[in-house]
Every structure is written in structure tokens, then in C-alpha cells.
Amino acid sequence: MSEILEIIMIVSFGASWPMNVIKSYKARTAKGKSLAFLLLIFFGYIAGIASKFMNEAYMASFSEKWYVLFFYFLNLCMVGADLCLYFRNRRLDKNNEAVS
């Protein structure tokens, strides 16, 4: 049951990331984005993944509970994509300021 609740939490957090990535891509600006926030979330997912690998009980039943880690990795990829877009958009902001 705890794994199901954890998945609900991860899916709830992760549901907004694809929309956020699309918004960042279309906006073509880093204004309004927080690098510190993105990095904090990114490293939080890394810590969550590491905690799963260090949990002996979880690893003993990994073949039955692999799906929990799947959602952690999926969210990590989404946040990673948003981080990449942040740096792309920051570069575009600098280029636009130089032209103006």
C-alpha cells in the first residue's frame, strides 16, 4: 500500500512537468523561471532514486516493485529537460538583449 501512495505522490508531482516543459519550449525565455528551484527538484529526485537503491527491503522485491522507480526516473527526465530548456532560453534572452 505504501508503494501505491508513493506512486500517487510521484505521479501528482510529475503530471505538471510535461506541460511545464512545453511551456518553456514555446516561451523561449527564462524569465520567471528559477534555476535554484529546478536544481532543488532535480537533486530531490536523485535522492529519492538513491534511497530506493539503498533500501534493502525494496531491492529484495524489486522485480515486483520496479514501477515505483520508473516514475522517479520519468520525473527526473522531465526536470532535466526543463533544466536544458532553461539554459537554452537564458541564452536566447541574452541574444535578444544584445540585438535590442
N, C-alpha and C positions, 0 to 999 in steps of 0.2 A: 504494500500500500504506500509506503514512503517513496518508492520509486515513481509511482503514478503521480503523487503530489509534486515531486521534484520535476517531472516532465511537464506538468501543468504550469509550474513556475517558469521553467525554461522556455516553453512554447509561448507563454504570455509575454515574457520579455522579448523573445525573438520575433514575435509577429510584426512588430513595428520596423524591424531593421530593413527588410526588403523595400518597404515604402520609403524609408529614410535614404537608402542608397539611391533609389530612383530620383528622389527629390534633389539630392546632392549632385547627381549627374546632370540633371536638367538645369539646375540653378546656375551652375558654372561660376559660383562664388563661394568663398569660405566664410563670408560674413555671417555672423550669427551662430557659427559652429565653435565648439570648444575642444581644442586639442587635448587638454587635460582630462576632460570628461571621456572622450573616446579612448584615450590610453588607459584610464582607470577601468573602464568596462572591459577593454581588451585583456588587461592583466587579470581582472577578476575571473574571466572565463578560463584563462590559463591556469589560475589557481584551482578553479573548480575541476578542471580536467586532471590536474596533478593529484588532487585529493582523491579522485576516483581510482587512479592508478596505485595510490599508496594504501587504499583501503583493502585489506586482505579479504574481508568478507565479500566485498563487491567483486574483486578479481576472481575469487573462488567460484562465483556464479556468473562470470562474465558472459558465457555462451547463452545464458538465458536473459541477461540484462544489458546487452550491448547497446540497445536503443537509447539508453539514458545518455551515454557518451556521444552518440550520434548527434543529439540535439545541442550538446555543448559545442561540438566541432562545427556544426552548421552555423550557430550564432557567432562563433569566433571568426568564421569566414566572412560573414556579413559585416561584422565590425571591422575586420581587416580591409574589406572592400571600401567601406566608408572612410577609413583612415587614408587609403590610397587616393580616394577622390578629394579628401581634404587637402592633401598636398598638391594635387593637380589644380584644384580650384584656387588655392593660395597663389600658385604660380600664375594662373590666369588673371587674378586680381592685380598682381604686380605688373604684369604686361599691360593690362588696361590702364593702370595708373601712369605708366611710362608714356603711353600714347596720348593720354589726356593733357 
